[in-house]
């Protein structure tokens, strides 16, 4: 008899906008002294470093950091 584990497979990941809207993320960032500007700078750096040429005719979606004033 096999017991299925719901955590054995990957599921759908939330997009970055959903994660940045989560109040738990805000609380952890406050606790750690991380601002939205700090986090956005790290995200931009990572995206730039991982940038690969896009296939012909495909345009990479731009990512905008959310408005930090909205978090205050």
C-alpha positions in Angstrom: 0.0 0.0 0.0 1.4 3.4 -1.0 0.7 6.5 1.0 0.5 9.6 -1.3 2.4 12.6 0.0 0.9 15.9 -1.3 4.3 17.5 -0.9 6.1 15.1 -3.3 5.4 17.2 -6.4 5.8 20.9 -7.2 2.7 23.0 -7.4 2.0 26.3 -9.0 4.2 29.1 -7.5 2.7 32.5 -6.7 4.0 35.4 -8.8 6.2 38.0 -7.2 3.4 40.5 -7.0 1.4 38.1 -4.9 4.3 37.4 -2.6 5.0 41.1 -2.1 1.4 41.7 -1.2 1.5 39.1 1.6 1.4 40.8 5.1 3.6 38.0 6.5 6.3 39.0 4.0 5.9 42.6 5.2 6.3 41.6 8.8 9.4 39.6 8.2 11.0 42.4 6.2 10.2 44.9 9.0 11.7 42.5 11.5 14.9 42.1 9.4 15.2 45.8 8.6 14.7 45.2 4.8 13.0 47.9 2.8 11.1 47.3 -0.4 13.7 49.3 -2.2 16.4 46.9 -0.9 14.5 43.9 -2.0 13.7 45.4 -5.4 17.4 46.2 -6.0 18.3 42.5 -5.2 15.5 41.3 -7.6 16.7 43.6 -10.4 20.3 42.4 -9.9 19.3 38.8 -10.0 17.2 39.3 -13.1 20.0 41.1 -14.9 22.5 38.3 -14.0 20.2 35.6 -15.1 19.2 37.4 -18.3 19.4 35.2 -21.4 18.7 36.1 -24.9 15.0 35.9 -25.7 13.9 33.9 -28.7 13.2 35.8 -31.8 9.8 37.5 -31.7 9.4 37.1 -27.9 9.6 40.0 -25.6 10.5 39.5 -21.9 7.9 41.1 -19.6 9.2 44.1 -17.7 9.1 44.0 -13.9 8.3 47.0 -11.9 8.9 47.3 -8.2 5.7 48.1 -6.3 5.2 51.6 -4.9 6.9 51.6 -1.5 4.5 54.2 -0.1 1.7 51.7 -0.5 3.4 49.6 2.1 3.7 52.2 4.8 
